[in-house]
Amino acid sequence: MTLAAKAPEERRRRILSAAVDVVRDRGFAGTRVADIAAAAGTSPALVLYHFSSLNDVLLEALTMTDEEFYDDLGGASGDPRDRLARMATLAAAGGPGFGDWQLYLEVWVRARHDERIDAVRQELDARWRDALVETVEAGVTDQVFDSPSPSDAAVRLSSLMDGLAVQLVLGDPGMTPGRMVELWLTGAARELSTDATDLLARAQAL
């Protein structure tokens, strides 16, 4: 069955998945509608039937990967330390959501010049910080974390993640997904006055 014969929602999802792959490989500036159509096994006309512009494809692809990230994160146990470890491994794995850092770097650049993209960026950033705050607060309640201000801790942890991700995407020497997990969880342990060795062991067990 061709892509054109599939249900509309399945067509959209296939096109968005193809867009993520193409943008990750070529960057947004090097991506054409024809490239996305070829990767999805369809025509440029069908891509533009579902999405009026490349910006629309980028925005929806970003939202899709974000939802996939939180779906995966939902598989963590109720222990805040396990959730923190899962956040780290998902973010560094190169998979859905925050693992698709190449896509996010493209968004950060374009957000400076496009209000729609910037609005989505702010919404997704806020969701990530809220998830961090929720995790830190749960750890404080369970007395496994110590933080006088979970919201401030979330900003610092988010900033550390962003900085490590930039190094990972740019291929800086020595920066690998495993190293990213190690550095972020070590930083989180210091921020939250908890055991780094324990967090790293939880990440390795995932």
C-alpha positions as semicolon CSV with decimal commas, in nm:
position;residue;x (nm);y (nm);z (nm)
1;M;0,000;0,000;0,000
2;T;0,142;0,341;-0,098
3;L;0,164;0,633;0,140
4;A;-0,109;0,809;-0,058
5;A;-0,345;0,521;0,017
6;K;-0,292;0,533;0,391
7;A;-0,525;0,705;0,637
8;P;-0,466;1,083;0,664
9;E;-0,324;1,068;1,015
10;E;-0,084;0,791;0,917
11;R;0,025;0,995;0,614
12;R;0,092;1,297;0,832
13;R;0,293;1,094;1,080
14;R;0,502;0,936;0,807
15;I;0,573;1,277;0,655
16;L;0,670;1,422;0,995
17;S;0,900;1,129;1,070
18;A;1,065;1,175;0,731
19;A;1,102;1,548;0,798
20;V;1,283;1,481;1,125
21;D;1,525;1,246;0,947
22;V;1,594;1,491;0,665
23;V;1,639;1,795;0,892
24;R;1,868;1,593;1,119
25;D;2,079;1,495;0,820
26;R;2,082;1,817;0,616
27;G;1,981;2,094;0,852
28;F;1,674;2,309;0,799
29;A;1,845;2,541;0,548
30;G;1,937;2,243;0,331
31;T;1,594;2,080;0,343
32;R;1,342;2,106;0,060
33;V;0,984;1,986;0,042
34;A;1,098;1,749;-0,233
35;D;1,355;1,595;0,005
36;I;1,088;1,527;0,267
37;A;0,854;1,383;0,004
38;A;1,125;1,149;-0,125
39;A;1,209;1,029;0,225
40;A;0,840;0,969;0,298
41;G;0,778;0,791;-0,031
42;T;0,525;1,043;-0,154
43;S;0,497;1,356;-0,367
44;P;0,574;1,720;-0,280
45;A;0,210;1,799;-0,355
46;L;0,094;1,558;-0,083
47;V;0,340;1,709;0,167
48;L;0,201;2,056;0,092
49;Y;-0,153;1,921;0,115
50;H;-0,091;1,842;0,480
51;F;0,152;2,125;0,563
52;S;0,147;2,467;0,401
53;S;0,518;2,538;0,449
54;L;0,848;2,397;0,573
55;N;0,802;2,595;0,893
56;D;0,473;2,415;0,955
57;V;0,644;2,080;0,904
58;L;0,920;2,180;1,148
59;L;0,675;2,294;1,414
60;E;0,463;1,980;1,397
61;A;0,769;1,753;1,383
62;L;0,901;1,920;1,696
63;T;0,568;1,875;1,875
64;M;0,552;1,509;1,767
65;T;0,899;1,426;1,896
66;D;0,823;1,610;2,218
67;E;0,514;1,395;2,276
68;E;0,716;1,081;2,207
69;F;0,973;1,190;2,465
70;Y;0,712;1,229;2,738
71;D;0,546;0,902;2,640
72;D;0,882;0,730;2,693
73;L;0,944;0,921;3,014
74;G;0,613;0,796;3,146
75;G;0,766;0,449;3,162
76;A;0,989;0,550;3,454
77;S;0,912;0,415;3,800
78;G;0,761;0,635;4,067
79;D;1,099;0,695;4,229
80;P;1,217;1,050;4,143
81;R;1,575;0,923;4,113
82;D;1,467;0,674;3,845
83;R;1,278;0,949;3,665
84;L;1,583;1,175;3,670
85;A;1,799;0,891;3,536
86;R;1,547;0,822;3,260
87;M;1,542;1,190;3,166
88;A;1,917;1,178;3,119
89;T;1,924;0,861;2,911
90;L;1,636;0,966;2,687
91;A;1,787;1,309;2,630
92;A;2,124;1,170;2,529
93;A;2,008;0,873;2,326
94;G;1,947;1,051;1,996
95;G;1,589;0,929;1,996
96;P;1,255;1,106;2,032
97;G;1,214;1,449;2,178
98;F;1,515;1,595;2,350
99;G;1,728;1,324;2,199
100;D;1,666;1,488;1,861
101;W;1,899;1,773;1,949
102;Q;1,983;1,850;1,587
103;L;1,618;1,943;1,538
104;Y;1,619;2,158;1,850
105;L;1,932;2,343;1,742
106;E;1,759;2,430;1,416
107;V;1,460;2,555;1,614
108;W;1,676;2,771;1,842
109;V;1,832;2,942;1,541
110;R;1,505;3,003;1,359
111;A;1,321;3,111;1,674
112;R;1,521;3,435;1,676
113;H;1,350;3,537;1,352
114;D;1,013;3,361;1,358
115;E;0,756;3,438;1,628
116;R;0,556;3,119;1,568
117;I;0,859;2,897;1,610
118;D;0,969;3,093;1,915
119;A;0,626;3,055;2,074
120;V;0,642;2,676;2,032
121;R;1,000;2,674;2,161
122;Q;0,895;2,861;2,475
123;E;0,600;2,625;2,529
124;L;0,816;2,313;2,500
125;D;1,093;2,460;2,715
126;A;0,837;2,541;2,984
127;R;0,703;2,186;2,971
128;W;1,055;2,047;3,020
129;R;1,125;2,275;3,315
130;D;0,787;2,185;3,466
131;A;0,879;1,815;3,438
132;L;1,208;1,887;3,614
133;V;1,035;2,088;3,887
134;E;0,784;1,807;3,942
135;T;1,065;1,553;3,969
136;V;1,270;1,765;4,208
137;E;0,967;1,840;4,427
138;A;0,881;1,470;4,444
139;G;1,238;1,395;4,549
140;V;1,227;1,662;4,819
141;T;0,899;1,519;4,947
142;D;1,051;1,170;4,953
143;Q;1,361;1,311;5,123
144;V;1,597;1,180;4,854
145;F;1,669;1,530;4,712
146;D;1,741;1,857;4,886
147;S;1,655;2,181;4,709
148;P;1,548;2,517;4,855
149;S;1,404;2,617;4,516
150;P;1,302;2,341;4,274
151;S;1,220;2,600;4,008
152;D;1,572;2,747;4,023
153;A;1,719;2,398;4,021
154;A;1,516;2,319;3,708
155;V;1,655;2,623;3,526
156;R;2,012;2,526;3,613
157;L;1,962;2,161;3,518
158;S;1,793;2,259;3,192
159;S;2,078;2,494;3,106
160;L;2,335;2,222;3,177
161;M;2,145;1,981;2,952
162;D;2,133;2,236;2,669
163;G;2,504;2,306;2,692
164;L;2,599;1,939;2,688
165;A;2,364;1,876;2,396
166;V;2,529;2,147;2,186
167;Q;2,867;1,982;2,242
168;L;2,720;1,643;2,152
169;V;2,562;1,766;1,827
170;L;2,878;1,950;1,724
171;G;3,085;1,638;1,786
172;D;3,319;1,789;2,041
173;P;3,605;1,552;2,132
174;G;3,515;1,323;2,419
175;M;3,146;1,416;2,421
176;T;2,941;1,101;2,370
177;P;2,586;1,013;2,477
178;G;2,728;0,817;2,771
179;R;2,948;1,107;2,875
180;M;2,651;1,344;2,849
181;V;2,449;1,122;3,082
182;E;2,738;1,100;3,326
183;L;2,803;1,475;3,339
184;W;2,436;1,571;3,363
185;L;2,355;1,324;3,640
186;T;2,670;1,420;3,829
187;G;2,566;1,784;3,804
188;A;2,211;1,695;3,910
189;A;2,345;1,505;4,212
190;R;2,543;1,809;4,325
191;E;2,247;2,038;4,263
192;L;2,011;1,815;4,462
193;S;2,250;1,688;4,731
194;T;2,204;1,326;4,637
195;D;2,433;1,035;4,549
196;A;2,578;1,061;4,196
197;T;2,689;0,698;4,197
198;D;2,334;0,589;4,270
199;L;2,190;0,802;3,989
200;L;2,444;0,667;3,742
201;A;2,370;0,310;3,844
202;R;1,999;0,371;3,789
203;A;2,072;0,511;3,443
204;Q;2,287;0,209;3,352
205;A;2,009;-0,025;3,464
206;L;1,757;0,125;3,222
